[in-house]
């Protein structure tokens, strides 16, 4: 992995954390009312009689996050065609682990909120893994994390995002506008046509993507799905030694890592702690999120992986001990960006959202701390020679992993 890529991964993991901490400090200071006013300020874009008027928070969640999902779409396509998900054998372990890491947290949350139809709408909140934080923590730990384990984590996080996209499409859709949805469908068809025609210039995809985004936004289906469709449409195959998808992903990743995700974190993580008590986190919704992310993710991922390895359906990541595998499983409990995003789709009550945001932050922090502790402990149990070999191998292999 190049030095620039390592720096991007590391800062990409640190920046959302810094933005989150800043939001928490500001929301609980004398600037709290100003922060709240800024997040809920209305901004409007209008051309003639057609316009969009939303709060800044909604522009970030519906607009900027569409760019985040555009990058996710690019990453999913690359990994499925060329990367860790390209072969059935390589994809088996992360796919099985991701399914376990989806079902168990959702089951824990569902068990705690059974009988409350409104609360059950948040079942997907504790099922997500934050790619930026996972890659950032791996970059921070360096050669302590075996390269094959990094590949597994990246693949699993990408599958997690794919599952989240499916969940958003199926369960977080408002009343549908058939006209807008039909126009959005035409936009998707146009994106497919551009791909089939082998168009190698990004601007036509962006123009059609913007049209599709507006239509999907107006349709009742969540607008970020337009970003995913755009990502899937960009061609991966090389032309004159260059791939439009890889070039776009490389150019977009720093913007998403350094700007879009931190801005989203800043706008969504400002939780006023005044009046918040430990008892408020023991109500079914926040408790389901905490237990789902911190307990359910690690147990679900590890149990699914362990079963697949024992059944010889998949192989353990090369060079990784079982402690390291469990540490990686714990790391998937860092939900943050996607969990916060799904939370904003599932619930509108501001008082409830405060509890949800705090629960996500607590569970993600606990998962990250446990994962780093386990991975550090596992590295100390290795011989110095093994660590040296791992470091040498890691420097030459990270480009494939990250």
DRENVEXBA-616225 format. One record per residue (C-alpha): x, y, z; residue in three letters. Coordinates in Angstrom, 2 decimals, decimal comma. Layout:
<atoms>
ATOM/x/y/z/code
ATOM/X/Y/Z/ALA
...
</atoms>
This chain:
<atoms>
ATOM/x/y/z/code
ATOM/0,00/0,00/0,00/UNK
ATOM/1,37/3,41/-0,90/UNK
ATOM/2,16/6,02/1,71/UNK
ATOM/-0,61/8,28/0,34/UNK
ATOM/-3,16/5,45/0,58/UNK
ATOM/-2,08/4,66/4,15/UNK
ATOM/-2,47/8,32/5,09/UNK
ATOM/-5,92/8,50/3,47/UNK
ATOM/-7,08/5,38/5,34/UNK
ATOM/-5,73/6,60/8,68/UNK
ATOM/-7,09/10,14/8,45/UNK
ATOM/-10,32/8,77/6,97/UNK
ATOM/-10,80/6,85/10,22/UNK
ATOM/-9,76/9,72/12,50/UNK
ATOM/-11,71/12,55/10,82/UNK
ATOM/-15,24/11,24/11,62/UNK
ATOM/-14,18/10,65/15,23/UNK
ATOM/-12,87/14,21/15,50/UNK
ATOM/-16,08/15,56/13,94/UNK
ATOM/-18,18/13,51/16,36/UNK
ATOM/-16,24/14,73/19,39/UNK
ATOM/-16,53/18,33/18,16/UNK
ATOM/-20,29/17,97/17,70/UNK
ATOM/-20,69/16,52/21,19/UNK
ATOM/-18,64/19,30/22,79/UNK
ATOM/-20,44/22,07/20,90/UNK
ATOM/-23,91/20,61/21,51/UNK
ATOM/-23,17/20,54/25,25/UNK
ATOM/-21,69/24,04/25,46/UNK
ATOM/-23,10/27,54/25,26/UNK
ATOM/-22,98/27,13/21,47/UNK
ATOM/-25,57/24,32/21,63/UNK
ATOM/-28,53/26,48/20,47/UNK
ATOM/-26,45/27,82/17,57/UNK
ATOM/-25,49/24,28/16,57/UNK
ATOM/-29,13/23,20/16,62/UNK
ATOM/-30,19/26,26/14,62/UNK
ATOM/-27,50/25,57/12,01/UNK
ATOM/-28,41/21,91/11,57/UNK
ATOM/-32,10/22,71/11,18/UNK
ATOM/-31,66/25,84/9,01/UNK
ATOM/-33,63/25,66/5,75/UNK
ATOM/-31,91/25,81/2,37/UNK
ATOM/-33,74/25,89/-0,95/UNK
ATOM/-32,80/25,24/-4,57/UNK
ATOM/-35,38/26,44/-7,11/UNK
ATOM/-35,53/26,60/-10,89/UNK
ATOM/-38,75/28,30/-11,95/UNK
ATOM/-41,67/26,52/-10,33/UNK
ATOM/-39,60/23,45/-9,49/UNK
ATOM/-37,68/23,52/-6,23/UNK
ATOM/-36,34/21,58/-3,27/UNK
ATOM/-36,56/23,02/0,23/UNK
ATOM/-35,02/21,05/3,09/UNK
ATOM/-33,16/21,57/6,34/UNK
ATOM/-29,37/21,48/6,23/UNK
ATOM/-29,51/18,15/8,05/UNK
ATOM/-31,70/16,70/5,29/UNK
ATOM/-29,50/18,12/2,53/UNK
ATOM/-26,57/16,34/4,16/UNK
ATOM/-28,42/13,08/4,75/UNK
ATOM/-30,18/12,98/1,36/UNK
ATOM/-27,63/14,82/-0,78/UNK
ATOM/-24,08/14,44/0,47/UNK
ATOM/-24,75/10,87/1,57/UNK
ATOM/-25,79/10,05/-2,00/UNK
ATOM/-22,16/10,76/-2,93/UNK
ATOM/-21,06/8,47/-0,09/UNK
ATOM/-23,31/5,74/-1,50/UNK
ATOM/-21,94/6,45/-4,98/UNK
ATOM/-18,50/5,53/-3,64/UNK
ATOM/-19,99/2,46/-1,94/UNK
ATOM/-21,48/1,40/-5,28/UNK
ATOM/-18,08/1,78/-6,96/UNK
ATOM/-16,41/-0,26/-4,19/UNK
ATOM/-18,99/-3,05/-4,32/UNK
ATOM/-18,67/-3,37/-8,11/UNK
ATOM/-14,86/-3,42/-7,95/UNK
ATOM/-14,76/-6,04/-5,21/UNK
ATOM/-17,33/-8,27/-6,94/UNK
ATOM/-15,50/-8,18/-10,29/UNK
ATOM/-11,84/-7,92/-9,32/UNK
ATOM/-11,46/-8,04/-5,55/UNK
ATOM/-12,15/-10,19/-2,51/UNK
ATOM/-15,66/-11,09/-3,68/UNK
ATOM/-14,68/-12,12/-7,21/UNK
ATOM/-14,41/-15,85/-6,54/UNK
ATOM/-16,87/-18,06/-4,67/UNK
ATOM/-14,12/-19,43/-2,41/UNK
ATOM/-12,80/-15,98/-1,44/UNK
ATOM/-16,27/-14,55/-0,95/UNK
ATOM/-17,60/-17,39/1,21/UNK
ATOM/-16,15/-16,29/4,56/UNK
ATOM/-17,05/-12,56/4,41/UNK
ATOM/-20,52/-13,34/3,03/UNK
ATOM/-21,24/-15,88/5,78/UNK
ATOM/-19,74/-13,59/8,44/UNK
ATOM/-21,78/-10,62/7,20/UNK
ATOM/-25,01/-12,63/7,28/UNK
ATOM/-24,30/-13,74/10,86/UNK
ATOM/-23,44/-10,15/11,74/UNK
ATOM/-26,76/-9,01/10,30/UNK
ATOM/-29,13/-11,63/11,70/UNK
ATOM/-27,93/-11,84/15,32/UNK
ATOM/-27,95/-8,06/16,06/UNK
ATOM/-31,35/-7,74/14,38/UNK
ATOM/-32,63/-10,66/16,47/UNK
ATOM/-31,32/-9,13/19,71/UNK
ATOM/-32,90/-5,79/18,88/UNK
ATOM/-36,14/-7,48/17,83/UNK
ATOM/-36,33/-9,55/21,00/UNK
ATOM/-36,01/-6,42/23,18/UNK
ATOM/-38,58/-4,48/21,17/UNK
ATOM/-41,03/-7,27/20,36/UNK
ATOM/-44,63/-6,11/20,36/UNK
ATOM/-43,81/-2,49/19,57/UNK
ATOM/-44,31/-2,07/15,82/UNK
ATOM/-42,87/1,46/15,82/UNK
ATOM/-39,73/0,45/17,69/UNK
ATOM/-39,20/-2,60/15,44/UNK
ATOM/-38,67/-0,17/12,57/UNK
ATOM/-35,14/0,34/13,89/UNK
ATOM/-34,15/-3,33/13,60/UNK
ATOM/-31,43/-2,57/11,01/UNK
ATOM/-29,66/0,09/13,08/UNK
ATOM/-27,34/-2,33/14,95/UNK
ATOM/-26,54/-4,43/11,85/UNK
ATOM/-24,14/-2,03/10,10/UNK
ATOM/-20,35/-1,79/9,94/UNK
ATOM/-18,56/1,51/9,25/UNK
ATOM/-15,99/1,01/6,46/UNK
ATOM/-14,12/4,25/7,17/UNK
ATOM/-13,58/3,48/10,85/UNK
ATOM/-12,66/-0,16/10,20/UNK
ATOM/-10,05/0,76/7,60/UNK
ATOM/-8,82/3,64/9,75/UNK
ATOM/-8,31/1,40/12,80/UNK
ATOM/-6,55/-1,20/10,64/UNK
ATOM/-4,26/1,53/9,28/UNK
ATOM/-3,58/2,73/12,84/UNK
ATOM/-2,65/-0,81/13,97/UNK
ATOM/-0,48/-1,37/10,88/UNK
ATOM/1,20/-4,79/10,60/UNK
ATOM/-0,53/-5,99/13,78/UNK
ATOM/-3,51/-6,89/11,57/UNK
ATOM/-2,58/-9,63/9,06/UNK
ATOM/-3,17/-8,58/5,41/UNK
ATOM/-5,64/-11,42/4,79/UNK
ATOM/-7,66/-10,29/7,81/UNK
ATOM/-7,81/-6,75/6,41/UNK
ATOM/-9,09/-8,10/3,11/UNK
ATOM/-11,74/-10,06/5,01/UNK
ATOM/-12,81/-7,00/7,03/UNK
ATOM/-13,07/-4,79/3,94/UNK
ATOM/-15,09/-7,42/2,08/UNK
ATOM/-17,40/-7,97/5,06/UNK
ATOM/-17,95/-4,22/5,52/UNK
ATOM/-18,82/-3,89/1,83/UNK
ATOM/-21,31/-6,77/2,05/UNK
ATOM/-22,75/-5,09/5,17/UNK
ATOM/-23,28/-1,95/3,10/UNK
ATOM/-24,95/-3,99/0,35/UNK
ATOM/-27,31/-5,53/2,93/UNK
ATOM/-28,03/-2,04/4,28/UNK
ATOM/-28,84/-0,83/0,77/UNK
ATOM/-31,31/-3,70/0,32/UNK
ATOM/-32,88/-2,97/3,72/UNK
ATOM/-33,22/0,75/2,93/UNK
ATOM/-34,88/-0,05/-0,40/UNK
ATOM/-37,33/-2,55/1,14/UNK
ATOM/-38,19/-1,07/4,54/UNK
ATOM/-37,44/2,66/4,56/UNK
ATOM/-39,58/3,85/1,68/UNK
ATOM/-42,30/6,50/2,09/UNK
ATOM/-45,53/6,81/0,10/UNK
ATOM/-44,56/6,25/-3,52/UNK
ATOM/-45,02/8,73/-6,36/UNK
ATOM/-45,46/6,54/-9,43/UNK
ATOM/-44,57/9,39/-11,82/UNK
ATOM/-41,33/10,28/-10,03/UNK
ATOM/-40,43/6,61/-9,60/UNK
ATOM/-41,01/6,00/-13,32/UNK
ATOM/-38,79/8,94/-14,23/UNK
ATOM/-36,16/7,61/-11,83/UNK
ATOM/-36,43/4,25/-13,58/UNK
ATOM/-35,80/5,98/-16,90/UNK
ATOM/-32,71/7,57/-15,34/UNK
ATOM/-31,41/4,17/-14,25/UNK
ATOM/-32,12/2,82/-17,76/UNK
ATOM/-30,12/5,72/-19,21/UNK
ATOM/-27,21/4,89/-16,87/UNK
ATOM/-27,31/1,28/-18,08/UNK
ATOM/-27,38/2,50/-21,69/UNK
ATOM/-24,29/4,64/-21,07/UNK
ATOM/-22,52/1,60/-19,65/UNK
ATOM/-23,56/-0,65/-22,55/UNK
ATOM/-22,43/2,03/-24,99/UNK
ATOM/-19,06/1,94/-23,22/UNK
ATOM/-19,06/5,69/-22,52/UNK
ATOM/-15,71/6,51/-20,87/UNK
ATOM/-16,39/10,10/-19,80/UNK
ATOM/-17,75/10,66/-16,28/UNK
ATOM/-19,81/13,82/-16,96/UNK
ATOM/-22,71/12,06/-18,78/UNK
ATOM/-23,04/9,63/-15,87/UNK
ATOM/-23,07/12,51/-13,37/UNK
ATOM/-25,71/14,48/-15,33/UNK
ATOM/-28,00/11,45/-15,63/UNK
ATOM/-27,20/10,55/-12,01/UNK
ATOM/-28,33/14,00/-10,79/UNK
ATOM/-31,59/13,67/-12,74/UNK
ATOM/-32,11/10,19/-11,26/UNK
ATOM/-31,33/11,48/-7,75/UNK
ATOM/-33,96/14,24/-7,97/UNK
ATOM/-36,57/11,80/-9,31/UNK
ATOM/-35,83/9,20/-6,64/UNK
ATOM/-35,87/11,91/-3,95/UNK
ATOM/-39,35/12,95/-5,09/UNK
ATOM/-40,55/9,34/-5,47/UNK
ATOM/-40,52/8,33/-1,80/UNK
ATOM/-37,69/5,81/-2,26/UNK
ATOM/-34,60/7,02/-0,42/UNK
ATOM/-32,48/9,18/-2,71/UNK
ATOM/-29,15/7,64/-1,70/UNK
ATOM/-30,10/4,57/-3,76/UNK
ATOM/-29,56/6,71/-6,86/UNK
ATOM/-25,93/7,06/-5,79/UNK
ATOM/-25,58/3,28/-5,64/UNK
ATOM/-27,12/2,89/-9,11/UNK
ATOM/-24,69/5,47/-10,47/UNK
ATOM/-21,76/3,62/-8,91/UNK
ATOM/-22,86/0,32/-10,45/UNK
ATOM/-23,19/1,96/-13,89/UNK
ATOM/-19,65/3,36/-14,13/UNK
ATOM/-17,56/0,97/-16,28/UNK
ATOM/-14,69/-0,90/-14,64/UNK
ATOM/-12,96/-2,32/-17,70/UNK
ATOM/-9,80/-0,56/-18,83/UNK
ATOM/-9,54/1,58/-21,95/UNK
ATOM/-6,07/2,65/-23,05/UNK
ATOM/-4,77/1,42/-19,71/UNK
ATOM/-7,25/3,45/-17,67/UNK
ATOM/-10,42/2,42/-15,82/UNK
ATOM/-13,09/5,09/-15,33/UNK
ATOM/-14,36/3,34/-12,19/UNK
ATOM/-10,93/3,07/-10,57/UNK
ATOM/-10,04/6,66/-11,48/UNK
ATOM/-13,35/7,95/-10,09/UNK
ATOM/-13,02/5,89/-6,90/UNK
ATOM/-9,46/7,12/-6,35/UNK
ATOM/-10,47/10,77/-6,89/UNK
ATOM/-13,64/10,56/-4,80/UNK
ATOM/-12,34/8,65/-1,77/UNK
ATOM/-10,43/11,57/-0,15/UNK
ATOM/-13,48/13,84/-0,51/UNK
ATOM/-15,71/11,26/1,13/UNK
ATOM/-13,16/10,43/3,85/UNK
ATOM/-12,10/13,99/4,68/UNK
ATOM/-15,31/15,94/4,05/UNK
ATOM/-18,58/14,08/3,47/UNK
ATOM/-18,41/11,52/6,30/UNK
ATOM/-17,06/14,05/8,86/UNK
ATOM/-19,77/16,57/7,85/UNK
ATOM/-22,41/13,86/8,24/UNK
ATOM/-20,96/12,91/11,63/UNK
ATOM/-20,88/16,54/12,77/UNK
ATOM/-24,51/17,12/11,73/UNK
ATOM/-25,84/13,92/13,30/UNK
ATOM/-23,73/13,28/16,41/UNK
ATOM/-24,43/16,44/18,39/UNK
ATOM/-26,30/14,93/21,34/UNK
ATOM/-27,17/17,26/24,24/UNK
ATOM/-26,48/15,23/27,36/UNK
ATOM/-28,53/17,48/29,62/UNK
ATOM/-31,29/15,40/31,17/UNK
ATOM/-29,80/12,21/29,70/UNK
ATOM/-29,40/9,52/32,33/UNK
ATOM/-28,07/5,93/32,28/UNK
ATOM/-31,68/4,81/32,75/UNK
ATOM/-32,63/6,39/29,42/UNK
ATOM/-30,17/4,05/27,68/UNK
ATOM/-31,85/1,03/29,28/UNK
ATOM/-35,12/1,53/27,41/UNK
ATOM/-35,68/-1,12/24,70/UNK
ATOM/-34,61/0,88/21,62/UNK
ATOM/-31,20/2,22/22,77/UNK
ATOM/-30,47/-0,95/24,75/UNK
ATOM/-31,26/-3,04/21,67/UNK
ATOM/-28,84/-0,92/19,64/UNK
ATOM/-26,03/-1,15/22,22/UNK
ATOM/-26,39/-4,90/22,72/UNK
ATOM/-26,96/-5,50/19,02/UNK
ATOM/-23,84/-3,62/17,90/UNK
ATOM/-21,48/-4,45/20,75/UNK
ATOM/-22,59/-8,02/21,54/UNK
ATOM/-24,59/-9,17/18,54/UNK
ATOM/-22,17/-8,13/15,80/UNK
ATOM/-19,10/-9,81/17,28/UNK
ATOM/-20,96/-12,98/18,26/UNK
ATOM/-22,86/-13,19/14,99/UNK
ATOM/-19,81/-12,65/12,78/UNK
ATOM/-17,51/-14,91/14,80/UNK
ATOM/-20,03/-17,75/15,23/UNK
ATOM/-20,86/-17,73/11,51/UNK
ATOM/-17,17/-17,67/10,58/UNK
ATOM/-16,26/-20,37/13,09/UNK
ATOM/-19,00/-22,63/11,77/UNK
ATOM/-17,95/-22,05/8,16/UNK
ATOM/-14,29/-22,76/8,94/UNK
ATOM/-15,10/-25,92/10,92/UNK
ATOM/-17,41/-27,13/8,14/UNK
ATOM/-14,59/-26,40/5,66/UNK
ATOM/-16,90/-24,19/3,65/UNK
ATOM/-14,33/-21,41/3,95/UNK
ATOM/-10,76/-21,02/5,16/UNK
ATOM/-9,48/-18,90/8,04/UNK
ATOM/-7,69/-15,74/6,85/UNK
ATOM/-4,02/-16,58/6,22/UNK
ATOM/-1,72/-15,71/9,12/UNK
ATOM/-4,58/-14,85/11,51/UNK
ATOM/-5,01/-16,54/14,88/UNK
ATOM/-8,46/-17,17/16,31/UNK
ATOM/-7,93/-14,29/18,76/UNK
ATOM/-7,26/-12,00/15,82/UNK
ATOM/-10,32/-13,35/14,04/UNK
ATOM/-12,41/-12,58/17,14/UNK
ATOM/-10,83/-9,12/17,33/UNK
ATOM/-11,85/-8,53/13,72/UNK
ATOM/-15,36/-9,72/14,58/UNK
ATOM/-15,53/-7,22/17,43/UNK
ATOM/-14,40/-4,46/15,07/UNK
ATOM/-17,50/-4,99/12,94/UNK
ATOM/-19,51/-3,58/15,85/UNK
ATOM/-18,27/-0,09/14,93/UNK
ATOM/-21,47/0,90/13,17/UNK
ATOM/-21,37/4,69/13,30/UNK
ATOM/-22,02/6,24/9,85/UNK
ATOM/-24,41/3,65/8,45/UNK
ATOM/-26,09/3,04/11,82/UNK
ATOM/-26,64/6,77/12,32/UNK
ATOM/-27,96/7,03/8,78/UNK
ATOM/-30,44/4,17/9,19/UNK
ATOM/-31,50/5,69/12,52/UNK
ATOM/-32,47/8,93/10,77/UNK
ATOM/-34,59/6,90/8,34/UNK
ATOM/-36,28/4,79/11,02/UNK
ATOM/-37,28/7,47/13,51/UNK
ATOM/-38,23/11,13/13,36/UNK
ATOM/-38,76/11,96/17,06/UNK
ATOM/-35,87/14,20/18,10/UNK
ATOM/-35,84/13,06/21,74/UNK
ATOM/-35,66/9,41/20,64/UNK
ATOM/-32,98/10,21/18,07/UNK
ATOM/-30,80/11,64/20,83/UNK
ATOM/-30,93/8,32/22,67/UNK
ATOM/-30,26/6,41/19,45/UNK
ATOM/-27,26/8,54/18,52/UNK
ATOM/-25,75/8,18/21,97/UNK
ATOM/-26,36/4,41/21,94/UNK
ATOM/-24,61/4,09/18,57/UNK
ATOM/-21,65/6,15/19,79/UNK
ATOM/-21,31/4,07/22,99/UNK
ATOM/-21,59/0,72/21,19/UNK
ATOM/-19,18/1,75/18,43/UNK
ATOM/-16,62/3,04/20,94/UNK
ATOM/-16,84/-0,14/23,05/UNK
ATOM/-16,49/-2,32/19,94/UNK
ATOM/-13,47/-0,37/18,70/UNK
ATOM/-11,73/-0,45/22,08/UNK
ATOM/-12,32/-4,20/22,54/UNK
ATOM/-11,17/-4,96/18,99/UNK
ATOM/-7,94/-2,99/19,34/UNK
ATOM/-7,23/-4,58/22,73/UNK
ATOM/-7,72/-8,10/21,33/UNK
ATOM/-5,60/-7,44/18,26/UNK
ATOM/-2,81/-5,91/20,37/UNK
ATOM/-2,90/-8,86/22,80/UNK
ATOM/-2,79/-11,31/19,88/UNK
ATOM/0,23/-9,52/18,37/UNK
ATOM/2,18/-9,81/21,64/UNK
ATOM/1,60/-13,54/21,70/UNK
ATOM/3,39/-13,86/18,38/UNK
ATOM/7,13/-14,30/18,24/UNK
ATOM/9,20/-11,27/17,20/UNK
ATOM/10,15/-13,13/14,01/UNK
ATOM/6,48/-13,71/13,14/UNK
ATOM/5,70/-10,03/13,66/UNK
ATOM/8,64/-9,06/11,45/UNK
ATOM/7,46/-11,42/8,70/UNK
ATOM/3,89/-10,14/9,05/UNK
ATOM/5,08/-6,54/8,74/UNK
ATOM/7,13/-7,34/5,63/UNK
ATOM/4,24/-9,20/4,05/UNK
ATOM/1,75/-6,50/5,03/UNK
ATOM/3,65/-3,69/3,29/UNK
ATOM/3,47/-5,54/-0,02/UNK
ATOM/-0,13/-6,68/0,37/UNK
ATOM/-2,09/-3,76/1,75/UNK
ATOM/-2,83/-2,40/-1,69/UNK
ATOM/-4,90/-5,50/-2,31/UNK
ATOM/-6,57/-5,18/1,09/UNK
ATOM/-7,30/-1,49/1,13/UNK
</atoms>
